[in-house]
Amino acid sequence: MAQGFLESTKLRLVFQTGMDDEGKPILRSKTFSNVTKAATADQLYQAANALSVLSIDQLNKVERNDSTEIMG
């Protein structure tokens, strides 16, 4: 039976930097590596909000990206 092992976690903050000519938002992201694997969604959201105040752009979305190795 295959098993999955969590290798790493990254936190990605997506900011809206403006609007294009068609009225669609222009998005840019910043990714933070080496995030503790045990972090909860609430902890990551709080960290993202704390980091977002350092930017002049509006925080649009917060993402957690986990990488898992699957072994058979």
Secondary structure as GFF3:
##gff-version 3
##sequence-region A 1 72
A	DSSP	beta_strand	3	19	.	.	.	ID=ss1
A	DSSP	beta_strand	25	32	.	.	.	ID=ss2
A	DSSP	alpha_helix	41	52	.	.	.	ID=ss3
A	DSSP	beta_strand	58	71	.	.	.	ID=ss4
###
